[in-house]
Amino acid sequence: MKVLPLRKDVAVEETWDLTDLLSNEADFEPTLAQLVEDALSFEQQYKGTITNAQKVIDVLTAFEELQKKFVPIGTYASLNLETDRTNDVAQMRAAKFGTAIGKVSSALSFVRSELLALDEAVLQEAAALSPLYKRYLEELLKQKPHQLHPEVEKALAAFSATFDAPYKTYNTTKLVDMDFGEFEANGEKHPLSFVLYENDWEFEANTDVRRAAFQAFSSKLRDYQHTTAQVYNTHIQQEKTMADLRGFNSVIDYLLFDQDVDRSLYNRQIDLITKELAPHMRRYATLIQKANGIDQMTFADLKIALDPEYDPRLSMAEAKEYVEKALAVMGEDYNQLMERAFNERWIDYAPNKGKSTGAFCSSPYGSHPYILMSWNEQMNEVFTLIHELGHAGHFANTYEHQSYLNSRPSLYFIEAPSTMNEMLLANYLLTHNDDLRFKRWVISNIVAKTYYHNFVTHLLEAAYQRKVYELIDAGEAVNATILNQLKRSVLEDFWGDTVAISEGAELTWMRQPHYYMGLYPYTYSAGLTISTQVSQRILKEGAPAVEDWLAVLRAGGTKSPVELAQMAGVDITTDQPLRDTIAYIGHLIDELERLTVEIEAVQQ
């Protein structure tokens, strides 16, 4: 396995093209300076003028236009850093933008304060005069009980870059300071890094090599556990302080408030999956253990293939073909978007030193989306690719039909369009090849990638995260010892006696940036619950179900998560969709067990 190349040495066609955001790098600082000046001028022009419904519309119109100008330059600064966190120029550029946005946020904080100081009747009149801002004003009114004095809001906005410091420190520690070097297995040395472990070694078929990689990886994480825990404690204490200031009884309620869902949906997602999915996943772990001839199943073995000898490699061009065929059902317009993603370099997929781990889709308003991933030529990465393209298809549709202030749906819903694409890939693969071994390979990828990742990995993160916040709500703090204990207890509760929680597994909390993004982890299973049910509708009904789903994508932030799901024919106010999805996962594992028996009978 090769050592990761430096960013400057990767092929340009494997990187994204950021010139749509900023055509000339030298324009960054003067453009940013001009935008800061524009924001200060906006404050001088409009502060103190929002006195009636027409003035509300006037200021929101100008406010929206100003906000849109910051999107491309901020995205440019962020994406440059994501591809290489060792790049000093990118580091400083992102830092300068963070400083500038703190000044701008402080200057613009009066808009929200003055709007919320108005009588509700005035805001309702404004909503009637301009339906474009109706949803935004309705959401704003919900925040009125939690609004602070205008000068306090201005001060808090000025500290926005400081409040982001824990997340930035976490990423710098993880992707710049941690040097994993090499590890040795069976007398041979191998290179190791965050990207190499999470993209390759975690899936390695050779048990000795895989476990040696896990031990070396965990050892380096352990070296930084106390610093990382301190950074994380700072972040969550900061969230608790904000929750207290804004009058919330719990930091969990504070973080759920903007998601527009109540706590019952949050708790149901965690409790029901932990209880009812665990038996199915234990069966899956046992199946992997038997197929790979492992004496004792450990945490380090959970990501390996059910049939490691049947694991075709494929190029990005071949992945593109899978994407096109799987998403053909979505119609011509949607598929033209997917074609553009490949042809216009929306996707940055070259692994390189300093690149952020995992995958994401950044969707700047007014431009096209950008996808980051590290391609490893394995089938499971096709699921990652089509997942991120789901985000791209979602926001491209939303932005075409919604204004900037109406464009962002609740975080609760954000993973539904992405996991929908994974389900469409699964539907396609399962209906286009009857070979027993291929079918088992496909189903195992669906379980291992789509459901394991979203319903297990992120769900266990959510269960752990809830325990952390319960401590914080009780007035406690956390350190590495406490976080390790919490993570281990969650893993042991879920896997029971089926999987030995290896030493180092408790450090898994150090690997996930989602903990710095509010209550994000549980939304993966929430989104996948919706998309599983809708994908089954598409299988049965075809075009009518697709049209319903496209309407949901176009709706953006104009509806609540419950309303968006209802548009697609799913009622998430009950636990039935979640129970149906868990049952579907159980059915997939039944199929894996059945196919394994058939394949073994043929091979004997």
C-alpha positions in Angstrom: 0.0 0.0 0.0 1.3 3.4 -1.0 2.1 6.3 1.3 -0.3 9.1 0.8 1.0 11.7 -1.7 1.3 15.4 -1.0 -1.6 17.5 -2.3 0.6 19.1 -5.0 1.3 15.7 -6.5 -2.2 14.4 -7.1 -3.8 14.4 -10.5 -5.8 17.6 -11.1 -8.7 15.7 -12.7 -9.2 13.9 -9.3 -9.6 17.2 -7.5 -12.5 19.7 -7.5 -12.5 23.0 -9.4 -13.0 25.9 -7.1 -12.8 28.6 -9.7 -16.6 28.8 -9.8 -16.3 30.2 -6.2 -13.3 32.5 -6.7 -11.7 32.7 -10.1 -8.4 34.2 -8.9 -6.8 33.3 -5.5 -5.3 36.8 -5.3 -8.8 38.3 -5.2 -9.6 36.6 -1.8 -8.4 39.3 0.6 -9.7 42.4 -1.3 -13.0 40.7 -1.9 -13.3 39.8 1.8 -12.3 43.3 2.8 -15.0 44.8 0.5 -17.7 42.4 2.0 -16.8 43.5 5.5 -17.2 47.1 4.4 -20.5 46.3 2.8 -21.7 44.7 6.0 -20.7 47.8 8.1 -22.5 50.0 5.5 -25.6 47.8 5.8 -25.6 48.3 9.6 -25.3 52.1 9.2 -28.1 52.2 6.6 -30.7 49.9 8.2 -30.1 49.8 12.0 -32.9 51.5 13.8 -35.2 51.7 10.7 -37.2 48.5 11.1 -40.4 50.0 12.3 -43.2 48.6 10.1 -44.1 45.7 7.9 -42.7 47.3 4.7 -39.5 48.1 6.4 -39.3 44.4 7.5 -39.5 43.3 3.9 -37.0 46.0 2.7 -34.4 45.0 5.3 -34.8 41.2 4.7 -34.5 41.7 1.0 -31.2 43.6 1.4 -30.1 41.3 4.2 -30.6 38.2 2.0 -28.6 39.7 -0.8 -25.7 40.6 1.5 -25.6 37.1 3.0 -25.5 35.5 -0.4 -22.3 37.4 -1.2 -20.5 35.8 1.7 -21.3 32.2 0.6 -18.7 31.7 -2.2 -15.7 33.3 -0.5 -16.4 31.5 2.8 -16.8 28.2 1.0 -13.6 28.8 -1.0 -11.7 29.3 2.3 -13.2 26.3 3.9 -12.8 23.8 1.0 -9.2 24.8 0.4 -8.4 23.9 4.0 -10.4 20.6 3.9 -8.2 19.2 1.1 -4.9 19.9 2.9 -4.9 21.0 6.5 -1.0 21.1 6.5 -1.2 24.0 4.0 -0.1 27.2 5.9 -1.7 29.5 3.3 -5.0 27.7 3.5 -4.9 27.8 7.3 -4.3 31.5 7.4 -7.0 32.2 4.7 -9.6 30.3 6.7 -8.5 32.1 9.9 -8.9 35.5 8.3 -12.4 34.6 7.1 -13.3 33.4 10.6 -12.1 36.7 12.1 -14.0 38.7 9.4 -17.2 36.8 9.8 -17.1 37.5 13.6 -17.0 41.2 12.9 -19.8 40.9 10.2 -22.0 38.7 12.4 -21.7 41.3 15.2 -22.6 44.1 12.8 -25.6 42.3 11.4 -27.0 40.9 14.7 -29.3 44.0 14.9 -31.5 42.5 12.2 -32.8 39.6 14.3 -32.9 41.8 17.5 -35.0 44.5 15.9 -37.3 42.1 14.1 -38.0 40.3 17.4 -38.6 43.6 19.2 -41.6 44.3 16.9 -45.1 43.4 17.8 -46.0 40.0 16.4 -48.8 41.6 14.4 -46.3 43.6 12.4 -44.3 40.5 11.5 -47.5 38.7 10.5 -48.4 41.7 8.3 -45.0 41.5 6.7 -45.4 37.8 6.1 -48.8 38.5 4.4 -47.2 41.3 2.2 -44.3 39.0 1.2 -45.0 35.2 1.4 -41.4 34.7 0.4 -40.4 35.5 4.0 -43.4 33.9 5.7 -41.5 30.8 6.8 -38.5 32.7 7.9 -40.5 35.1 10.1 -42.5 32.2 11.6 -39.3 30.4 12.6 -38.0 33.7 14.0 -41.0 34.2 16.2 -40.4 30.8 17.8 -37.1 32.2 19.0 -38.5 35.2 20.6 -38.7 33.7 24.2 -35.0 32.9 23.9 -33.7 36.2 22.5 -31.3 38.2 24.6 -30.7 41.9 24.8 -29.5 43.3 21.5 -26.1 44.3 22.9 -25.6 40.8 24.3 -26.6 39.3 20.9 -24.1 41.6 19.2 -21.3 40.5 21.6 -22.1 36.8 21.2 -22.0 37.2 17.4 -18.6 38.9 17.6 -17.2 35.8 19.4 -18.5 33.4 16.7 -15.0 32.5 15.5 -13.9 31.9 19.1 -16.9 29.7 19.7 -15.7 27.6 16.6 -12.2 27.2 18.1 -12.8 23.7 19.7 -13.8 22.2 16.3 -10.9 23.8 14.5 -8.5 22.7 17.2 -9.9 19.1 17.1 -9.3 19.0 13.3 -5.8 20.4 13.6 -4.8 17.9 16.2 -6.3 15.0 14.3 -5.2 15.9 10.8 -2.0 17.9 11.2 -0.3 17.0 14.6 -1.1 13.3 14.8 1.7 11.4 12.9 0.8 7.7 12.8 4.0 6.7 11.0 4.1 3.0 10.2 3.0 -0.2 11.9 4.4 -3.7 11.6 2.5 -7.0 11.0 4.0 -10.4 10.2 7.4 -8.9 9.8 6.3 -6.3 7.3 5.9 -2.5 7.8 2.9 -0.5 6.5 2.2 3.2 6.4 -0.6 4.5 8.6 -2.7 7.7 8.8 -6.3 8.6 9.7 -7.3 8.3 6.0 -5.5 5.1 5.4 -6.9 3.5 8.5 -10.5 4.5 7.9 -10.4 3.9 4.2 -8.2 0.7 4.0 -6.9 -1.0 7.1 -10.2 -1.1 8.8 -11.5 -3.3 5.9 -8.3 -5.4 5.6 -9.0 -9.1 5.1 -5.8 -10.3 6.8 -6.7 -10.5 10.5 -3.1 -10.1 11.8 -2.6 -6.9 9.7 -6.0 -5.5 10.5 -5.6 -5.9 14.2 -2.1 -4.6 14.2 -3.3 -1.5 12.3 -6.1 -1.1 14.9 -3.6 -1.3 17.8 -1.2 1.2 16.2 -4.0 3.5 15.3 -5.5 3.4 18.9 -2.0 3.9 20.4 -1.6 7.2 18.6 -5.1 8.3 19.5 -4.4 7.5 23.2 -1.4 9.9 23.1 -3.8 12.7 22.4 -6.8 11.7 24.4 -6.4 14.2 27.2 -6.0 17.2 24.9 -8.9 16.1 22.7 -11.1 15.5 25.7 -10.3 19.0 27.1 -11.1 20.6 23.8 -14.4 18.7 23.6 -15.3 19.6 27.2 -14.7 23.2 26.3 -17.1 22.9 23.4 -20.0 21.2 25.3 -19.6 23.5 28.3 -19.9 26.4 25.9 -23.1 24.8 24.5 -24.5 24.5 28.0 -23.7 28.1 28.8 -25.6 29.2 25.7 -28.5 26.9 26.6 -28.7 28.5 30.1 -28.4 32.0 28.7 -31.3 31.4 26.3 -33.5 29.9 29.0 -33.5 26.2 28.1 -33.6 23.7 30.8 -31.4 21.3 29.0 -28.6 21.5 26.4 -30.4 18.7 24.5 -33.5 20.8 24.3 -31.4 23.8 23.2 -29.7 21.8 20.4 -33.0 20.2 19.3 -34.8 23.6 19.1 -33.4 24.6 15.7 -34.1 21.1 14.3 -37.9 21.7 14.7 -38.5 18.3 16.3 -39.4 17.5 19.9 -37.4 15.3 22.3 -39.6 12.3 21.9 -38.4 11.8 18.3 -34.8 12.1 19.4 -35.1 9.6 22.3 -37.2 7.2 20.2 -34.5 7.0 17.5 -31.8 6.1 20.0 -33.8 3.9 22.4 -35.7 1.8 19.8 -32.7 1.1 17.6 -30.4 0.3 20.6 -33.0 -2.2 21.8 -34.4 -3.7 18.7 -31.6 -3.5 16.1 -28.9 -5.0 18.4 -30.1 -8.6 18.0 -30.0 -8.4 14.2 -26.6 -6.8 14.2 -25.2 -9.4 16.5 -26.4 -12.1 14.1 -24.5 -10.2 11.3 -21.3 -10.0 13.4 -21.6 -13.8 14.0 -22.0 -14.3 10.2 -18.8 -12.3 9.5 -16.9 -14.2 12.2 -17.9 -17.6 10.8 -17.2 -16.5 7.1 -13.8 -15.2 7.9 -12.8 -18.0 10.3 -12.2 -15.8 13.3 -11.9 -17.5 16.7 -13.2 -14.4 18.6 -15.0 -11.5 17.0 -13.5 -8.1 18.2 -14.4 -4.5 17.6 -11.5 -4.3 15.2 -13.1 -6.9 12.9 -16.6 -5.4 12.5 -15.9 -3.6 9.2 -14.5 -6.6 7.2 -16.3 -8.1 4.3 -18.6 -11.1 4.6 -16.9 -12.5 1.5 -13.4 -11.0 1.3 -12.4 -13.0 -1.8 -15.3 -11.6 -3.7 -14.5 -7.9 -3.6 -14.2 -6.4 -7.1 -12.2 -3.3 -7.4 -13.6 -0.5 -9.6 -12.5 2.8 -11.0 -14.2 6.1 -10.6 -15.5 5.7 -14.3 -17.0 2.4 -13.4 -18.6 3.9 -10.2 -20.1 6.6 -12.4 -21.8 3.9 -14.5 -23.3 2.4 -11.3 -24.5 5.8 -10.2 -26.1 6.6 -13.6 -28.0 3.2 -13.7 -29.1 3.3 -10.1 -30.4 6.9 -10.3 -32.1 6.6 -13.8 -35.4 6.2 -11.9 -35.1 9.8 -10.7 -35.7 11.3 -14.1 -33.7 13.3 -16.7 -33.3 16.5 -14.8 -31.9 14.8 -11.7 -29.5 12.7 -13.8 -28.2 15.7 -15.7 -27.1 17.1 -12.3 -25.3 13.8 -11.6 -23.6 14.0 -15.0 -22.4 17.6 -14.3 -21.0 16.5 -11.0 -18.6 14.2 -12.8 -17.9 16.3 -15.9 -17.4 19.6 -14.1 -15.2 18.4 -11.3 -17.6 18.8 -8.4 -15.9 15.8 -6.7 -12.5 15.8 -5.0 -11.6 12.1 -4.5 -7.8 11.8 -4.5 -6.4 10.6 -1.2 -3.6 12.9 0.0 -1.7 13.8 3.1 -3.6 16.4 5.3 -7.0 15.8 3.7 -10.0 15.6 5.9 -11.2 12.1 6.7 -14.6 10.7 5.7 -16.7 12.4 3.1 -19.0 15.4 2.9 -20.9 17.5 0.4 -20.7 21.3 0.7 -23.6 23.1 -1.0 -23.0 26.8 -1.4 -26.1 28.8 -2.3 -25.7 30.3 -5.8 -23.1 27.8 -6.9 -23.0 24.0 -7.5 -22.2 21.5 -4.7 -18.7 20.2 -3.9 -18.1 16.6 -2.7 -15.0 15.5 -0.8 -14.0 11.9 -0.3 -11.0 9.6 -0.6 -11.5 7.0 -3.3 -10.3 3.5 -2.4 -11.6 1.6 -5.4 -13.9 -0.6 -3.3 -17.6 -1.2 -3.8 -18.4 0.3 -0.4 -17.1 3.7 -1.6 -19.7 3.7 -4.4 -22.3 3.8 -1.6 -20.3 6.8 -0.1 -20.2 8.5 -3.5 -23.9 8.1 -4.3 -24.7 9.2 -0.7 -22.9 12.5 -1.1 -24.4 12.9 -4.6 -27.8 12.6 -2.8 -26.9 15.8 -0.8 -25.8 17.4 -4.0 -29.1 16.5 -5.8 -31.1 17.8 -2.8 -29.5 21.2 -2.5 -29.3 21.8 -6.3 -33.0 21.2 -6.5 -33.7 23.3 -3.4 -31.6 26.3 -4.5 -33.4 26.3 -7.9 -36.8 26.7 -6.2 -36.1 28.5 -2.9 -34.7 31.8 -1.7 -31.5 31.8 0.4 -33.4 32.3 3.7 -35.8 29.4 2.8 -33.1 27.0 1.6 -31.9 25.0 4.6 -34.2 22.2 5.9 -33.9 21.0 9.5 -30.9 18.9 10.4 -33.3 16.1 11.4 -34.1 15.7 7.7 -30.7 16.4 6.1 -29.6 12.8 5.7 -32.8 11.6 4.1 -31.9 12.6 0.5 -28.4 11.2 0.8 -29.4 7.8 2.2 -32.2 7.7 -0.3 -29.6 7.5 -3.1 -27.9 4.6 -1.2 -31.2 2.8 -1.2 -31.7 3.4 -4.9 -28.3 1.9 -5.5 -29.3 -1.1 -3.4 -32.6 -1.4 -5.3 -30.8 -1.4 -8.6 -28.1 -3.9 -7.7 -30.5 -6.3 -6.2 -32.7 -6.4 -9.3 -30.1 -6.6 -12.0 -28.1 -9.8 -11.1 -29.3 -13.1 -9.9 -25.9 -14.7 -9.2 -26.0 -15.9 -5.6 -22.6 -14.7 -4.6 -23.1 -11.3 -6.2 -26.5 -10.9 -4.5 -24.9 -11.8 -1.1 -22.1 -9.3 -1.8 -24.6 -6.6 -2.6 -26.7 -7.2 0.5 -23.7 -7.4 2.7 -22.6 -4.0 1.3 -26.0 -2.6 2.0 -25.9 -3.8 5.6 -22.2 -3.0 6.1 -22.2 0.4 4.5 -25.6 1.9 4.4 -27.2 0.5 7.6 -24.1 -0.2 9.7 -22.7 3.2 9.1 -26.0 5.1 9.5 -27.9 2.9 11.9 -25.1 1.5 14.0 -21.9 3.7 13.9 -23.8 7.0 14.1 -26.5 5.7 16.3 -23.9 4.5 18.9 -22.4 8.0 18.6 -25.8 9.4 19.4 -26.3 7.1 22.4 -22.9 8.1 23.7 -23.5 11.8 23.0 -26.8 11.8 24.9 -24.9 10.3 28.0 -22.4 13.1 27.7 -25.0 15.8 27.6 -26.9 14.3 30.5 -23.8 14.7 32.6 -23.3 18.3 31.4 -27.0 19.1 32.2 -26.3 17.7 35.7 -23.5 20.2 36.2 -20.7 17.8 35.5 -17.6 18.1 33.3 -15.9 15.3 31.3 -12.3 14.2 30.7 -10.7 11.4 28.8 -11.4 8.8 31.5 -15.1 9.6 31.6 -15.5 9.7 27.8 -13.7 6.4 27.4 -16.0 4.8 30.0 -19.1 6.2 28.4 -18.1 5.0 24.9 -17.1 1.5 26.1 -20.4 1.1 28.0 -22.4 2.0 24.8 -20.5 -0.4 22.7 -20.8 -3.2 25.2 -24.5 -2.7 25.7 -25.1 -2.9 21.9 -22.8 -5.8 21.0 -23.2 -7.9 24.2 -21.2 -11.1 24.3 -21.0 -11.3 20.5 -18.2 -8.9 20.1 -15.2 -8.4 22.3 -14.7 -4.6 22.8 -10.9 -4.5 22.2 -8.7 -2.2 24.1 -8.7 1.0 22.0 -12.3 0.7 21.0 -13.3 3.2 23.8 -11.2 5.8 22.0 -13.6 5.8 19.0 -15.1 9.1 20.3 -11.9 10.8 19.2 -12.6 9.9 15.5 -15.9 11.7 14.9 -16.2 15.5 14.0 -20.0 15.3 14.3 -19.8 15.8 18.1 -18.9 19.5 17.3 -22.0 19.9 15.1 -24.8 19.7 17.7 -27.1 16.7 17.8 -26.1 15.5 14.3 -25.3 11.8 14.8 -28.8 10.6 15.5 -30.1 12.3 12.3 -28.5 9.7 10.1 -30.8 7.0 11.3 -33.7 9.4 11.2 -33.0 10.3 7.6 -32.4 6.6 6.6 -35.7 5.7 8.3 -37.5 8.1 5.9 -35.5 7.1 2.8 -35.9 3.4 3.4 -39.7 3.8 3.4 -39.7 6.1 0.4 -37.4 3.8 -1.6 -39.8 0.9 -1.0 -42.6 3.2 -2.4 -40.5 3.9 -5.5 -39.9 0.2 -6.0 -43.7 -0.5 -5.9 -45.1 2.7 -7.4 -42.4 4.1 -9.7 -43.0 7.6 -11.1 -45.7 8.9 -8.7 -43.4 8.2 -5.7 -40.4 9.7 -7.5 -42.4 12.9 -8.2 -43.4 13.1 -4.5 -39.8 12.8 -3.5 -38.6 15.5 -6.0 -41.2 17.8 -4.6 -39.7 17.2 -1.1 -36.2 18.0 -2.4 -37.5 21.3 -3.9 -39.2 22.3 -0.7 -36.0 23.0 1.1 -36.6 24.7 4.4 -40.2 25.7 3.8 -41.5 22.7 5.7 -40.8 21.0 9.0 -39.3 17.5 9.1 -42.7 16.0 9.9 -44.3 17.9 7.0 -41.5 16.9 4.5 -41.8 13.2 5.5 -45.6 13.5 5.1 -45.1 14.9 1.6 -43.2 11.7 0.8 -45.9 9.5 2.3 -44.1 8.7 5.6 -45.6 9.5 9.1 -42.7 10.0 11.5 -45.0 11.1 14.3 -45.4 7.3 15.0 -42.7 4.7 15.6 -44.0 2.5 12.7 -41.6 3.7 10.0 -38.6 3.1 12.3 -39.9 -0.4 13.3 -40.5 -1.2 9.6 -36.9 -0.1 8.8 -35.5 -2.3 11.6 -37.5 -5.2 10.4 -36.2 -4.6 6.9 -32.6 -4.7 8.2 -33.5 -8.0 9.9 -34.9 -9.3 6.6 -31.6 -8.4 4.8 -29.6 -10.3 7.4 -32.0 -13.3 7.1 -31.2 -13.2 3.4 -27.5 -13.1 4.0 -27.8 -16.2 6.3 -30.0 -18.0 3.7 -27.6 -17.1 0.8 -24.6 -18.3 2.8 -26.1 -21.7 3.3 -27.0 -22.0 -0.4 -23.5 -20.9 -1.5 -21.8 -23.3 0.9 -24.0 -26.1 -0.4 -23.0 -25.4 -4.0 -19.3 -25.1 -3.1 -19.2 -28.4 -1.3 
